Amino acid sequence: MGHRKMVKFLRKLGRDTRGATAVEYGLILALVFLSMVGAVQSFGTEAITMWSKIEASVIAASGV
């Protein structure tokens, strides 16, 4: 590649924002994923607690 073509290519590359947009979308996706993981963990803990209480109540009511 000639010197002028290389400079033109580098200038064009510097103005290209498509890569930056892809990185931004990737970061947003990562934040959404982490939020979902946190919500599922919280829900799972609450569900386990609820079913444990139900189990204890059934055992107490059945006299086992």
Secondary structure, DSSP 4 states (H G I P E B T S, - for coil): --HHHHHHHHHHHHH--HHHHHHHHHHHHHHHHHHHHHHHHHHHHHHHHHHHHHHHHHHHHHT-
